[in-house]
């Protein structure tokens, strides 16, 4: 196997996004680039220079339809990893992976078959209108997400200093009282149930809450020479996610995920 450079890795995941865009256009599935991908499109017309991932949001119905389509079309050379089709996943969101690559997990993470260069696909859910209820909803979602993270570890790892390491060990042994799969299934079941109640707020339950009106219309954005859909009201979305999003962060905050990905050659 040959390790991919950062440039090659970005080319691989861009190729995945191109395929997903084509599938969605041909089947009338609604998707939007968001988070750092939308920011990169607006500020850089492509990847944020130090970033190496791609995120898209989809309404839940289309989220599941896309997964089913990819699973039923192996000629796409994509692996679809989600709790809806993979009981061994350790991730809340779906991963659409390039079938010709392999990502090596950190030694303390549970290995996941078919995990290669990927893009993240998040279901976009309605969130409570009441601010206090929305905060409590997010707190519970974060708690469950952290349970998933800790329960997916094979062993605890050292943090930065004694206090952080102690908290990691406590979190590890507490989380292993639960089953990762059951936690993920409950998260999707609970969020799907609440998603049937239309409100003025949307988002990933453990992430940023956005005004629902910002996602009612789509626009096309230039990204690395291609055109992809994103929310038309990009300014409001990016301000809620990042604040002053056009200001380049200082060098020490320009963090690359440094994914170790290998081509099956």
N, C-alpha and C positions, 0 to 999 in steps of 0.2 A: 504493500500500500504506500501511497505517496501523500505526504502532508500538504494540504492546500495553503497557499499564501492568503493573506487577508484579501487581496485583490481577487483571487480566484474564488474565495468563499463568497464574496459579495456577488460575483457573476453567477454563482450557482443559485443563491437565494433569489436574485433578481429573475432568473429563469423560472423559478417556481412561481413567483408572483405573476409573471407573464402568462403562464399556463392557467393559474387560478382566475386571472382577469378574463381570459378567453372563455373558460368554462362558464363563468358567471354571466358574461354578455350573451352567450349562446343559449343559456337556460333561464335568463331573466332572474338570476339570483342577485340580491342587493348586497353589496359590500362597500366599505369605505376604508381607505388607508387612514391611520390615526397615529397618535402619540409621536414618537420620534420619526416615523416614516412621513407623516404629514408635515411635521416641522422641517424635515429634510427637503421635501418637495417645495415648500414655500420659501425657505431661506437659502437652499443650495441647489434647487432643481434636481436633486438626487439624494444619495446617502449623505447624512452628516459625516464629514470626513473621518471622524474617529469612531463612528458607530458601525455596527456589523449585524444588525437585525432588522426584520420587517414585521410590522404589526398591522393587522386589519381587524375591523369590527363588522359583525353581521347580525341582523335580526335572528333570533333563535331558530325560527322555521327554516330560513335559508342556510343557517349554520349547519343544521342536520342534513339538509338536502345536498349541500356541497360535499359533506363527508360521504354520504351514500354514493354520490356520483363518482368520486375518486376511487372508492373501494371497488365499484363495479366496472372500472376502466383501468385495468392493470397496464395497458399499453402506454399510459401516461408516465410510467416510471416514477410514480410518487407513492410514498407510504403515508397513510393517514393514521395518526395516533390520537385517540380520544377515548374517554371513558365509555362512550356509546358503542365502541367496537373493540376496545382493548382493555381487558380487566387488569393488566399489569402496568398501565400508565401511572406515572407519578406527577402528572401535570393537570392543572385545572382546565387550561385552554387546549384547543386542538393544535397539534403540530403537523404541518404538511411538509414531508421530508423528501429530499432527492434520494431516490432508491439506489443511486450509484455511489453514495458516500456514507461514511461512518463517523459519528462523533464519539470520541472517547470521554466517558463520564469521569468525574473526579472519583478517586478510589473509594470514598466513603458513600457514594451514591449507588443505589440499586441500578444495575444495568438494564437497558431497555432495547429490545430487538427492533431493528429497522429504524433506529434513531440516527438520522444523518443531517446534512445541511437543511435548515428548516425555516419556515415562516410561522409566526404565531397567529392563530385566528381566535378571537374572543367573541363570545355571544354578547350582544348588546341588550341589556335588560332595563325594564322600567324600575325606578327606585322610588321610595316613599316621598310624598310631597312635603310632609311635616319634617322640618329640619332636625328635630330631636330624634324622631323615628329613623330618619335617614342616617344619622350618626350611629345610632345603636345597631342598625342593620349592617353598616359598614364594619363596626367593631366585631360583630359576630362573624361576618364573612372573613375578616382578617384572622380571627382566632382559628377558624376552620382551615384557612389557607396555610397558616403556620403549622397546624397539626399535620397537614399533608406533607409539608416540607420536612419536618423532623421525622415523621414516620417513614419517609422514603429513604432515609439514611441507613446504611448498613452498620455503621458505628459512629459514635460521636467524634468530633474533630476539635482541634485546639483553636480557640479564638485569640483575639488580641488582648492578652492579659488574663489574670486569674479570674476576675469577675465575669468577663464574657465567656470564658471557657466553662466556668461553673454553670452559668445559665444555659449554655449549649447542652451540657450533660443532663441537666434537669429536664430540659425540653425534650431531649432524645428519649430518655427512659419513660417520661410521662406519655409522649406521643405513641410509643410502642405498645401502650395499652389498647390502642385503637387500630383498626384495619384501614390502610390507605384507600383501598377500593371503596369501602363502605362510606368513608368520609366524602370522597369525590362524588359518589352517587347521590349522597344526601344533599351536597351543595347544589348539584345540577337539578335535583328534584325540587328543592326548596325555591331556588331562583326561578325555575321554570314556572312554578305555581304562582309566584308573585308577579311574574312578567305578564300575566293575563290582565293585570289591573293597570290600565293606562294612566300615567301621571305626567307631570311636567318635567320630570327628571329622568335621565337615562345614564347608563354607564356599566362598567364591570363592578359588581357589588363591593369588592374590596379596594377599588381604585377611585379615580376622580369622578365626581358627579357632574354631569353636563346638562345644560338646558335641552330638553327634548326638541325644542323648535330648531336647534342648531343642526339637527340630523334629519330634518324633513325633506331637504333638497340636497342633491348631489351636484358636484362640478368635477370636471376633469383637470388633473394637475400633471405637469411635466415632471418626470422622474427618470433620470438616467436615459433620456432619449425616448421614453415610452410615455403613454398617457394612461393614468389610472384615476379611478373615482375616489373622491373624498368628500367630506361635508362642505357644502357651499359656504357656510358661515365659518370658515376656517379661523378667522380672527378671534371670535368668541371662544371657540374650542381650544385654541392654542393658549390664549390668555388664561383660561381656567386651569389648564394643565401645567403651564410653565411660567405664567406671569409675563415678564418682558422678554418674549420669545425671540425677538430679533437681535438681542445682544448676545454675542459670542461669549460663552463661559470661560473663565481663566483656565490655563493649561492643566492645572492640577485636578480640575473637574471634568476634563475631556477623557472620559473613561471608555476603553474598549473592552468588550466582554471576553476577548481572547479565546474564542472557541477553537478547540483542537479538532480539526476535521480532516479526514483522509479519503482520498479517492480510491475506489476499488479497482485498482489497475494491476 
